[in-house]
């Protein structure tokens, strides 16, 4: 368990030392839970003290019921110490730990600023139930909380089998004090303790897409999954990479912030914790032949926070057709095209409306062609529902032949 009083002004990105420090504390808490053979709980608590708004002190507590710690955990914290100025943090960590069969709560002081050979670097303290890591800084607290909420939501996506995660936010700095609890829940009733990690990821991504208002029905989401194993012979260890691609078909009248979005959010996890995508993984994403699946890629980039963003130009063709129709001086031609699209003359015939209508009809045609018998020879399967549909068609045809033979 560890707590901190980080960011309180100016813009702070995910690369800030304070966010790196909190990311590290959460990362190792998750790893301790993964090492445990029993169900574990990870709790992140945020509390703003009722002091002056200018200082906006913030206290963050990270606690878990996992087991064990690794040397790498402290070495990473040691490196992070060098990134934070001494006047902002003195490098002191207070660590509290206990076991289910222990009668005592052990408390230690770990001073990362001390030399490794110094006896003052690691000190055993009197037992107590409180631990804290105090940072004195001025940063935008609201921005920091917003980043933390987004980070925890991404942890929810994984649906780790033995980990229950929750975030508490307590605002007491104003007259409008309140408490918010963000807990992990799902309307997917098919999850069990034996569900594979990739199936859990699929379930989590479905809820993530639904929470953004992309669609109102889980069954309308198209899912593609895959896995690859990379073996580093020099280090004699392998790495399993599991991938889930999700597409939500949105109607033109759907009100959500992702409608007609020309970019795709990429969530990248390592050891069950959200992290920045590696350059090699990003290169693989951009090198996929997306056009064979009906998408026109414009490439991708890494944003200021180090997150991957893929860009698309799916509506370029629809935009061109809409422009040709609306720019024509032939009124009869325009009326005929509008009638073919099923748009009434009394409707708003702005370019966006016509373009959306054309795009929907194109998507409908592509979806119908997805299940043709020759698809297997043209492109690999991206969505598992396509193979299920074709297997059903083939089985149905065989049943009809059997009936005729009988």
C-alpha contacts under 8 A as a table, 3 or more apart, distances in Angstrom:
res1	aa1	res2	aa2	distance
1	X	61	X	7.19
1	X	62	X	5.42
1	X	63	X	3.98
1	X	64	X	6.22
1	X	95	X	6.75
1	X	96	X	6.19
1	X	97	X	7.24
1	X	131	X	7.31
2	X	25	X	7.44
2	X	61	X	5.57
2	X	62	X	5.11
2	X	63	X	6.30
2	X	94	X	7.23
2	X	95	X	6.55
2	X	96	X	7.68
2	X	131	X	6.06
2	X	132	X	5.76
2	X	133	X	6.73
3	X	59	X	6.75
3	X	60	X	4.93
3	X	61	X	3.71
3	X	62	X	5.74
3	X	131	X	6.53
3	X	132	X	4.48
3	X	133	X	5.30
3	X	134	X	7.71
4	X	58	X	7.77
4	X	59	X	5.34
4	X	60	X	4.80
4	X	61	X	6.28
4	X	132	X	5.72
4	X	133	X	4.33
4	X	134	X	5.05
4	X	135	X	6.56
5	X	57	X	6.55
5	X	58	X	4.87
5	X	59	X	4.22
5	X	60	X	5.95
5	X	133	X	6.82
5	X	134	X	5.01
5	X	135	X	5.17
5	X	136	X	7.17
6	X	18	X	6.30
6	X	57	X	7.72
6	X	58	X	6.20
6	X	59	X	7.05
6	X	60	X	7.63
6	X	134	X	7.17
6	X	135	X	5.15
6	X	136	X	6.85
6	X	137	X	6.59
7	X	18	X	6.93
7	X	57	X	7.94
7	X	58	X	7.16
7	X	135	X	7.85
7	X	137	X	5.86
7	X	138	X	5.78
7	X	139	X	4.41
7	X	140	X	6.31
7	X	141	X	5.75
7	X	144	X	6.63
8	X	55	X	6.66
8	X	56	X	5.65
8	X	57	X	6.25
8	X	58	X	6.86
8	X	137	X	6.12
8	X	138	X	4.24
8	X	139	X	3.51
8	X	140	X	4.84
8	X	141	X	4.48
8	X	144	X	7.89
9	X	12	X	7.93
9	X	138	X	4.69
9	X	139	X	2.63
9	X	140	X	3.56
9	X	141	X	6.69
10	X	138	X	7.23
10	X	139	X	4.83
10	X	140	X	5.35
11	X	139	X	6.73
11	X	140	X	6.26
11	X	143	X	7.57
12	X	15	X	7.78
12	X	16	X	5.93
12	X	139	X	6.91
12	X	140	X	7.27
12	X	143	X	7.66
12	X	144	X	7.42
13	X	16	X	5.47
13	X	19	X	7.79
13	X	304	X	7.87
13	X	305	X	6.08
14	X	19	X	5.76
14	X	20	X	7.09
14	X	147	X	7.82
14	X	305	X	5.55
14	X	306	X	7.98
15	X	19	X	6.68
15	X	20	X	6.38
15	X	305	X	6.66
16	X	19	X	5.45
16	X	20	X	6.23
17	X	20	X	4.88
17	X	21	X	5.97
17	X	80	X	6.79
17	X	83	X	6.16
17	X	84	X	6.17
18	X	21	X	5.04
18	X	22	X	6.31
18	X	84	X	7.85
19	X	22	X	5.09
19	X	23	X	5.90
20	X	23	X	4.97
20	X	24	X	6.07
20	X	80	X	7.57
21	X	24	X	5.10
21	X	25	X	6.34
21	X	77	X	7.23
21	X	80	X	6.70
22	X	25	X	5.07
22	X	26	X	6.21
23	X	26	X	5.24
23	X	27	X	5.92
24	X	27	X	4.97
24	X	28	X	6.24
24	X	73	X	7.89
24	X	76	X	7.68
24	X	77	X	7.49
25	X	28	X	5.53
25	X	29	X	6.22
25	X	62	X	7.16
26	X	29	X	5.01
26	X	30	X	6.23
26	X	62	X	6.81
27	X	30	X	5.27
27	X	31	X	6.39
27	X	273	X	6.08
28	X	31	X	4.89
28	X	32	X	6.18
28	X	69	X	7.78
28	X	73	X	6.56
29	X	32	X	5.19
29	X	33	X	6.42
29	X	42	X	7.20
29	X	62	X	7.89
29	X	63	X	7.28
29	X	64	X	5.93
29	X	66	X	6.99
30	X	33	X	5.08
30	X	34	X	6.22
30	X	42	X	7.32
30	X	64	X	7.83
30	X	66	X	7.71
30	X	163	X	7.99
30	X	272	X	7.43
30	X	273	X	7.42
31	X	34	X	4.92
31	X	35	X	6.27
31	X	66	X	7.82
31	X	271	X	7.49
32	X	35	X	5.17
32	X	36	X	6.57
32	X	64	X	7.89
32	X	65	X	7.86
32	X	66	X	4.45
32	X	67	X	5.01
32	X	68	X	5.96
32	X	69	X	6.63
33	X	36	X	5.21
33	X	39	X	7.87
33	X	40	X	5.71
33	X	41	X	7.62
33	X	42	X	7.99
33	X	64	X	7.19
33	X	65	X	6.62
33	X	66	X	3.91
33	X	67	X	6.43
33	X	162	X	7.52
33	X	163	X	6.73
34	X	37	X	7.56
34	X	66	X	7.27
34	X	162	X	7.35
34	X	163	X	7.76
35	X	66	X	7.01
35	X	67	X	6.40
35	X	68	X	7.61
36	X	39	X	7.53
36	X	40	X	7.53
36	X	66	X	5.66
36	X	67	X	5.67
37	X	162	X	7.91
38	X	162	X	6.71
39	X	161	X	7.98
39	X	162	X	4.40
39	X	163	X	6.01
39	X	164	X	7.75
40	X	64	X	7.10
40	X	65	X	5.36
40	X	66	X	6.04
40	X	162	X	5.86
40	X	163	X	4.96
40	X	164	X	6.28
41	X	64	X	5.57
41	X	65	X	5.67
41	X	66	X	7.70
41	X	163	X	5.66
41	X	164	X	4.79
41	X	165	X	5.88
42	X	62	X	7.42
42	X	63	X	5.88
42	X	64	X	4.47
42	X	65	X	6.92
42	X	163	X	7.03
42	X	164	X	6.17
42	X	165	X	4.73
42	X	166	X	6.49
43	X	61	X	7.83
43	X	62	X	5.91
43	X	63	X	5.32
43	X	64	X	6.31
43	X	165	X	5.93
43	X	166	X	5.12
43	X	167	X	5.99
43	X	168	X	7.77
44	X	60	X	7.07
44	X	61	X	5.61
44	X	62	X	4.65
44	X	63	X	6.56
44	X	166	X	6.37
44	X	167	X	4.81
44	X	168	X	6.31
45	X	59	X	7.98
45	X	60	X	5.55
45	X	61	X	5.00
45	X	62	X	6.60
45	X	167	X	5.76
45	X	168	X	4.63
45	X	169	X	6.06
45	X	170	X	7.95
46	X	58	X	7.06
46	X	59	X	5.77
46	X	60	X	4.61
46	X	61	X	6.60
46	X	167	X	7.73
46	X	168	X	5.95
46	X	169	X	4.69
46	X	170	X	6.07
47	X	58	X	5.83
47	X	59	X	5.15
47	X	60	X	6.48
47	X	169	X	6.01
47	X	170	X	4.73
47	X	171	X	6.20
47	X	172	X	7.53
48	X	56	X	6.94
48	X	57	X	5.92
48	X	58	X	4.55
48	X	59	X	6.25
48	X	170	X	6.47
48	X	171	X	5.45
48	X	172	X	5.87
48	X	173	X	6.12
49	X	56	X	7.26
49	X	57	X	5.88
49	X	58	X	6.43
49	X	59	X	7.65
49	X	171	X	7.67
49	X	172	X	5.93
49	X	173	X	5.84
50	X	172	X	5.22
50	X	173	X	4.12
50	X	174	X	7.06
51	X	55	X	7.44
51	X	56	X	6.68
51	X	57	X	7.27
51	X	173	X	6.27
52	X	55	X	5.87
52	X	56	X	6.28
52	X	173	X	7.66
53	X	56	X	4.86
53	X	173	X	7.13
55	X	138	X	6.78
56	X	141	X	6.94
56	X	173	X	7.67
58	X	141	X	7.24
61	X	132	X	7.71
69	X	73	X	7.02
70	X	73	X	5.46
70	X	74	X	7.45
71	X	74	X	5.58
71	X	75	X	6.34
72	X	75	X	4.92
72	X	76	X	5.99
73	X	76	X	5.39
73	X	77	X	6.49
74	X	77	X	4.98
74	X	78	X	6.02
75	X	78	X	4.88
75	X	79	X	6.38
76	X	79	X	5.15
76	X	80	X	6.33
77	X	80	X	4.99
77	X	81	X	6.23
77	X	112	X	7.92
78	X	81	X	5.25
78	X	82	X	7.20
78	X	112	X	5.87
79	X	82	X	5.66
79	X	83	X	7.30
80	X	83	X	5.28
80	X	84	X	6.88
81	X	84	X	5.54
81	X	91	X	5.99
81	X	112	X	6.80
81	X	113	X	7.42
82	X	85	X	7.31
84	X	88	X	6.71
84	X	89	X	6.61
85	X	88	X	5.36
85	X	89	X	6.46
86	X	89	X	5.17
86	X	90	X	5.27
86	X	91	X	7.35
87	X	90	X	6.89
87	X	136	X	7.64
88	X	135	X	5.74
88	X	136	X	4.81
88	X	137	X	5.73
89	X	92	X	7.62
89	X	134	X	6.83
89	X	135	X	4.94
89	X	136	X	6.31
90	X	111	X	7.97
90	X	113	X	7.04
91	X	111	X	5.66
91	X	112	X	5.06
91	X	113	X	5.40
92	X	109	X	6.91
92	X	110	X	5.66
92	X	111	X	4.30
92	X	112	X	6.10
92	X	113	X	7.44
92	X	133	X	6.83
93	X	109	X	5.85
93	X	110	X	4.97
93	X	111	X	6.23
93	X	112	X	7.70
93	X	132	X	6.94
93	X	133	X	5.41
94	X	107	X	7.07
94	X	108	X	5.77
94	X	109	X	4.71
94	X	110	X	6.21
94	X	131	X	5.24
94	X	132	X	5.65
94	X	133	X	6.43
95	X	107	X	5.64
95	X	108	X	5.16
95	X	109	X	6.37
95	X	110	X	7.42
95	X	131	X	6.08
95	X	132	X	7.81
96	X	105	X	6.87
96	X	106	X	5.64
96	X	107	X	4.50
96	X	108	X	6.53
96	X	128	X	7.95
96	X	129	X	7.16
96	X	130	X	7.34
96	X	131	X	6.14
97	X	105	X	6.00
97	X	106	X	5.35
97	X	107	X	6.60
98	X	102	X	6.23
98	X	104	X	6.69
98	X	105	X	5.00
98	X	106	X	6.06
99	X	102	X	4.93
102	X	105	X	7.52
104	X	127	X	7.31
105	X	127	X	5.73
105	X	128	X	6.61
105	X	129	X	6.92
106	X	125	X	7.79
106	X	126	X	7.67
106	X	127	X	5.46
106	X	128	X	7.40
107	X	124	X	6.32
107	X	125	X	5.45
107	X	126	X	6.51
107	X	127	X	5.52
107	X	128	X	6.61
107	X	131	X	7.91
108	X	122	X	7.12
108	X	123	X	5.68
108	X	124	X	4.54
108	X	125	X	5.32
109	X	121	X	7.87
109	X	122	X	5.86
109	X	123	X	5.12
109	X	124	X	6.35
109	X	125	X	6.80
110	X	121	X	5.78
110	X	122	X	4.78
110	X	123	X	6.60
111	X	114	X	5.77
111	X	120	X	7.28
111	X	121	X	4.86
111	X	122	X	6.45
112	X	115	X	7.70
112	X	121	X	6.59
113	X	121	X	7.70
114	X	118	X	6.40
114	X	120	X	6.85
114	X	121	X	5.22
115	X	118	X	5.26
115	X	121	X	6.79
116	X	121	X	6.68
117	X	121	X	7.81
118	X	121	X	5.59
119	X	122	X	6.49
119	X	123	X	7.61
120	X	123	X	6.27
139	X	144	X	7.93
140	X	143	X	5.32
140	X	144	X	6.24
141	X	144	X	4.96
141	X	145	X	6.16
142	X	145	X	5.16
142	X	146	X	6.12
143	X	146	X	5.03
143	X	147	X	6.22
144	X	147	X	5.14
144	X	148	X	6.24
145	X	148	X	4.96
145	X	149	X	6.11
146	X	149	X	5.23
146	X	150	X	6.33
147	X	150	X	5.23
147	X	151	X	6.14
148	X	151	X	4.94
148	X	152	X	6.19
149	X	152	X	5.24
149	X	153	X	6.18
149	X	167	X	7.73
150	X	153	X	5.10
150	X	154	X	6.41
151	X	154	X	5.29
151	X	155	X	6.65
151	X	274	X	7.04
152	X	155	X	4.99
152	X	156	X	6.46
152	X	166	X	7.91
152	X	167	X	7.26
153	X	156	X	5.07
153	X	157	X	6.71
154	X	157	X	5.15
154	X	158	X	7.38
154	X	267	X	7.70
154	X	274	X	6.45
155	X	158	X	5.81
155	X	159	X	7.60
155	X	165	X	7.86
155	X	272	X	7.46
155	X	273	X	6.26
155	X	274	X	6.54
156	X	159	X	5.67
156	X	165	X	7.16
156	X	184	X	5.92
156	X	204	X	6.78
157	X	201	X	6.12
157	X	203	X	7.66
157	X	204	X	4.02
157	X	205	X	5.71
157	X	207	X	7.72
157	X	208	X	6.75
158	X	197	X	7.59
158	X	200	X	6.21
158	X	201	X	4.85
158	X	204	X	5.87
158	X	272	X	6.90
159	X	163	X	7.66
159	X	197	X	7.89
159	X	200	X	5.45
159	X	201	X	6.47
159	X	203	X	7.79
159	X	204	X	6.14
160	X	163	X	5.39
160	X	164	X	7.72
160	X	197	X	7.15
160	X	200	X	7.27
160	X	272	X	7.59
161	X	193	X	6.00
161	X	195	X	7.83
161	X	197	X	7.75
162	X	193	X	7.95
164	X	184	X	6.87
165	X	183	X	6.55
165	X	184	X	6.15
166	X	181	X	7.26
166	X	182	X	5.71
166	X	183	X	4.48
166	X	184	X	6.37
167	X	181	X	5.83
167	X	182	X	4.97
167	X	183	X	6.38
168	X	179	X	7.28
168	X	180	X	5.86
168	X	181	X	4.62
168	X	182	X	6.31
169	X	179	X	5.80
169	X	180	X	5.13
169	X	181	X	6.40
170	X	177	X	7.62
170	X	178	X	6.01
170	X	179	X	4.56
170	X	180	X	6.46
171	X	174	X	7.42
171	X	176	X	7.93
171	X	177	X	5.14
171	X	178	X	5.37
171	X	179	X	6.35
172	X	175	X	7.59
172	X	176	X	7.63
172	X	177	X	4.72
172	X	178	X	6.82
173	X	177	X	6.85
174	X	177	X	5.79
186	X	189	X	7.80
186	X	204	X	7.89
186	X	207	X	6.83
187	X	207	X	7.95
188	X	191	X	6.62
188	X	203	X	6.81
191	X	195	X	5.98
191	X	200	X	7.22
192	X	195	X	5.31
195	X	199	X	6.44
195	X	200	X	6.66
196	X	199	X	5.30
196	X	200	X	6.30
197	X	200	X	5.01
197	X	201	X	6.19
198	X	201	X	4.89
198	X	202	X	6.23
198	X	225	X	7.89
198	X	242	X	6.68
198	X	243	X	7.80
198	X	244	X	7.65
199	X	202	X	4.99
199	X	203	X	6.32
200	X	203	X	5.08
200	X	204	X	6.15
201	X	204	X	5.00
201	X	205	X	6.06
201	X	244	X	7.46
202	X	205	X	5.21
202	X	206	X	6.25
202	X	223	X	7.64
202	X	244	X	6.63
203	X	206	X	5.18
203	X	207	X	6.53
204	X	207	X	5.26
204	X	208	X	6.13
205	X	208	X	4.77
205	X	209	X	6.06
205	X	246	X	7.61
206	X	209	X	5.18
206	X	210	X	6.19
206	X	218	X	6.38
206	X	221	X	7.36
206	X	246	X	7.96
207	X	210	X	4.97
207	X	211	X	6.04
207	X	218	X	7.92
208	X	211	X	5.19
208	X	212	X	6.68
209	X	212	X	5.35
209	X	213	X	6.79
209	X	214	X	5.97
209	X	215	X	7.37
209	X	248	X	7.74
210	X	213	X	5.22
210	X	214	X	5.95
210	X	215	X	5.85
210	X	216	X	6.24
210	X	217	X	7.57
210	X	218	X	7.41
211	X	214	X	7.76
212	X	256	X	7.17
212	X	257	X	7.58
212	X	258	X	7.49
213	X	216	X	6.77
213	X	255	X	7.69
213	X	256	X	5.40
213	X	257	X	7.66
213	X	258	X	7.77
214	X	248	X	6.29
214	X	249	X	7.70
214	X	250	X	6.33
214	X	254	X	7.99
214	X	256	X	6.30
214	X	258	X	6.42
214	X	259	X	7.06
215	X	218	X	7.62
215	X	220	X	7.30
215	X	221	X	7.83
215	X	248	X	6.52
215	X	249	X	7.28
215	X	250	X	6.38
217	X	220	X	5.57
217	X	221	X	7.51
218	X	221	X	5.73
219	X	222	X	7.89
220	X	248	X	6.80
220	X	249	X	7.12
221	X	246	X	6.75
221	X	247	X	5.90
221	X	248	X	4.93
221	X	249	X	7.08
222	X	246	X	5.71
222	X	247	X	5.22
222	X	248	X	6.51
222	X	383	X	6.25
222	X	385	X	7.25
223	X	244	X	7.04
223	X	245	X	5.86
223	X	246	X	4.79
223	X	247	X	6.71
223	X	382	X	7.68
223	X	383	X	5.22
223	X	384	X	6.49
223	X	385	X	7.54
224	X	244	X	5.69
224	X	245	X	4.99
224	X	246	X	6.42
224	X	382	X	5.02
224	X	383	X	4.33
224	X	384	X	6.00
225	X	242	X	7.59
225	X	243	X	5.62
225	X	244	X	4.51
225	X	245	X	6.33
225	X	382	X	7.47
225	X	383	X	7.51
225	X	384	X	7.74
226	X	242	X	5.91
226	X	243	X	5.20
226	X	244	X	6.61
227	X	240	X	7.11
227	X	241	X	5.54
227	X	242	X	4.28
227	X	243	X	5.96
228	X	240	X	5.90
228	X	241	X	5.24
228	X	242	X	6.55
229	X	238	X	6.71
229	X	239	X	5.60
229	X	240	X	4.39
229	X	241	X	6.06
230	X	238	X	5.46
230	X	239	X	5.08
230	X	240	X	6.34
230	X	241	X	7.75
231	X	236	X	7.32
231	X	237	X	5.91
231	X	238	X	4.04
231	X	239	X	6.25
232	X	235	X	5.52
232	X	236	X	5.77
232	X	237	X	5.62
232	X	238	X	5.91
233	X	236	X	4.70
233	X	237	X	6.81
250	X	254	X	6.52
250	X	259	X	6.57
251	X	254	X	5.39
251	X	360	X	7.48
252	X	259	X	7.68
252	X	356	X	6.09
252	X	357	X	7.53
252	X	360	X	7.82
254	X	259	X	7.18
255	X	259	X	7.27
256	X	259	X	5.72
257	X	261	X	7.94
258	X	261	X	5.17
261	X	264	X	7.75
262	X	311	X	5.75
262	X	312	X	5.14
262	X	313	X	6.55
262	X	314	X	7.64
263	X	309	X	6.50
263	X	310	X	5.39
263	X	311	X	4.20
263	X	312	X	5.82
264	X	309	X	5.81
264	X	310	X	5.07
264	X	311	X	6.33
264	X	312	X	7.92
265	X	308	X	7.05
265	X	309	X	5.60
265	X	310	X	6.99
266	X	307	X	7.28
266	X	308	X	5.64
266	X	309	X	6.18
266	X	310	X	7.57
267	X	274	X	7.28
267	X	308	X	7.95
268	X	274	X	5.86
268	X	275	X	5.92
268	X	276	X	6.49
268	X	277	X	5.62
269	X	272	X	5.77
269	X	273	X	5.21
269	X	274	X	4.33
269	X	275	X	5.45
269	X	276	X	7.82
269	X	277	X	7.84
270	X	273	X	5.41
270	X	274	X	6.42
270	X	275	X	6.36
276	X	306	X	5.86
276	X	307	X	5.89
276	X	308	X	7.99
277	X	281	X	6.58
277	X	282	X	6.58
277	X	306	X	7.41
277	X	307	X	6.62
277	X	308	X	6.72
278	X	281	X	5.35
278	X	282	X	6.23
279	X	282	X	4.98
279	X	283	X	6.10
280	X	283	X	5.10
280	X	284	X	6.42
281	X	284	X	5.12
281	X	285	X	6.42
282	X	285	X	5.12
282	X	286	X	6.42
282	X	308	X	7.04
283	X	286	X	5.29
283	X	287	X	6.10
284	X	287	X	5.15
284	X	288	X	6.52
285	X	288	X	5.73
286	X	299	X	6.10
286	X	300	X	6.56
286	X	310	X	7.58
289	X	292	X	5.88
289	X	293	X	7.67
290	X	293	X	5.39
290	X	294	X	6.78
290	X	295	X	5.36
290	X	296	X	6.54
290	X	297	X	6.55
291	X	294	X	5.03
291	X	295	X	4.72
291	X	296	X	5.33
291	X	297	X	7.21
292	X	295	X	7.28
292	X	379	X	6.26
293	X	379	X	7.41
293	X	382	X	7.47
294	X	366	X	7.59
295	X	312	X	7.16
295	X	313	X	7.62
295	X	314	X	5.90
296	X	312	X	5.76
296	X	313	X	5.38
296	X	314	X	5.51
297	X	310	X	7.66
297	X	311	X	6.10
297	X	312	X	4.57
297	X	313	X	6.12
297	X	314	X	7.81
298	X	310	X	7.66
298	X	311	X	5.26
298	X	312	X	5.18
298	X	313	X	6.25
299	X	310	X	6.09
299	X	311	X	5.72
299	X	312	X	7.43
300	X	308	X	7.22
300	X	309	X	5.48
300	X	310	X	4.27
300	X	311	X	5.57
301	X	308	X	6.04
301	X	309	X	5.55
301	X	310	X	6.77
302	X	305	X	7.72
302	X	306	X	5.36
302	X	307	X	5.43
302	X	308	X	4.72
302	X	309	X	6.21
303	X	306	X	5.25
303	X	307	X	5.49
303	X	308	X	6.55
303	X	309	X	7.12
304	X	307	X	7.48
313	X	316	X	5.62
314	X	317	X	7.42
315	X	318	X	5.08
315	X	319	X	5.90
315	X	355	X	7.79
315	X	359	X	6.52
316	X	319	X	5.05
316	X	320	X	6.21
317	X	320	X	5.13
317	X	321	X	6.37
318	X	321	X	5.24
318	X	322	X	6.12
318	X	355	X	5.39
318	X	356	X	7.66
318	X	358	X	5.70
318	X	359	X	5.56
319	X	322	X	5.14
319	X	323	X	6.08
319	X	351	X	7.89
319	X	355	X	5.45
320	X	323	X	5.10
320	X	324	X	6.25
321	X	324	X	5.11
321	X	325	X	6.28
321	X	355	X	7.65
322	X	325	X	5.22
322	X	326	X	6.19
322	X	351	X	6.16
322	X	354	X	5.81
322	X	355	X	5.34
322	X	358	X	7.63
323	X	326	X	5.35
323	X	327	X	5.83
323	X	351	X	6.94
324	X	327	X	5.33
324	X	328	X	6.18
325	X	328	X	5.55
325	X	333	X	7.82
325	X	334	X	5.86
325	X	337	X	7.17
326	X	334	X	6.88
326	X	351	X	7.21
328	X	331	X	7.39
328	X	333	X	7.68
328	X	334	X	6.93
330	X	333	X	5.28
330	X	334	X	6.39
331	X	334	X	5.01
331	X	335	X	6.13
332	X	335	X	5.15
332	X	336	X	6.18
333	X	336	X	5.20
333	X	337	X	6.23
334	X	337	X	5.21
334	X	338	X	6.11
335	X	338	X	5.11
335	X	339	X	6.09
335	X	345	X	7.72
336	X	339	X	5.09
336	X	340	X	6.22
337	X	340	X	5.07
337	X	341	X	6.28
338	X	341	X	5.14
338	X	342	X	6.41
338	X	343	X	5.46
338	X	344	X	7.17
338	X	345	X	7.51
339	X	342	X	5.07
339	X	343	X	5.84
339	X	344	X	6.86
340	X	343	X	7.67
341	X	357	X	7.00
341	X	358	X	7.24
343	X	347	X	6.84
344	X	347	X	5.43
345	X	349	X	7.86
348	X	353	X	7.22
349	X	353	X	6.12
349	X	354	X	6.37
350	X	353	X	5.42
350	X	354	X	6.53
351	X	354	X	5.23
351	X	355	X	5.89
352	X	355	X	5.06
352	X	356	X	6.01
353	X	356	X	5.24
353	X	357	X	6.27
354	X	357	X	5.16
354	X	358	X	6.26
355	X	358	X	5.19
355	X	359	X	6.06
356	X	359	X	5.02
356	X	360	X	6.12
357	X	360	X	5.24
357	X	361	X	6.39
358	X	361	X	5.22
358	X	362	X	6.19
359	X	362	X	5.05
359	X	363	X	6.16
360	X	363	X	5.11
360	X	364	X	6.17
361	X	364	X	5.01
361	X	365	X	6.30
362	X	365	X	5.17
362	X	366	X	6.21
363	X	366	X	5.04
363	X	367	X	6.04
364	X	367	X	5.09
364	X	368	X	6.26
365	X	368	X	5.12
365	X	369	X	6.27
366	X	369	X	5.12
366	X	370	X	6.14
367	X	370	X	5.10
367	X	371	X	7.50
368	X	371	X	6.28
368	X	372	X	7.65
369	X	372	X	5.42
369	X	375	X	7.98
370	X	375	X	6.52
370	X	386	X	7.08
371	X	375	X	6.76
371	X	386	X	6.20
371	X	389	X	6.94
371	X	390	X	6.18
372	X	375	X	5.67
372	X	390	X	7.87
373	X	376	X	6.81
373	X	390	X	7.50
374	X	377	X	5.47
374	X	378	X	6.48
375	X	378	X	5.05
375	X	379	X	6.00
375	X	380	X	7.88
376	X	379	X	5.89
376	X	380	X	6.26
376	X	381	X	7.15
377	X	380	X	7.66
381	X	384	X	7.08
381	X	386	X	7.26
381	X	387	X	7.24
383	X	386	X	5.65
383	X	387	X	7.44
384	X	387	X	5.55
384	X	388	X	6.55
385	X	388	X	4.99
385	X	389	X	6.10
386	X	389	X	5.09
386	X	390	X	6.30
387	X	390	X	5.14
387	X	391	X	5.98
388	X	391	X	5.10
388	X	392	X	6.15
389	X	392	X	5.17
389	X	393	X	6.31
390	X	393	X	4.95
390	X	394	X	6.09
391	X	394	X	5.13
391	X	395	X	6.01
392	X	395	X	5.04
392	X	396	X	5.94
393	X	396	X	5.02
393	X	397	X	6.21
394	X	397	X	5.15
394	X	398	X	6.29
395	X	398	X	5.08
395	X	399	X	6.21
396	X	399	X	5.07
396	X	400	X	6.30
397	X	400	X	5.07
397	X	401	X	6.30
398	X	401	X	5.07
398	X	402	X	6.15
399	X	402	X	5.00
399	X	403	X	6.17
400	X	403	X	5.07
400	X	404	X	6.25
401	X	404	X	5.11
401	X	405	X	6.14
402	X	405	X	5.09
402	X	406	X	6.10
403	X	406	X	5.10
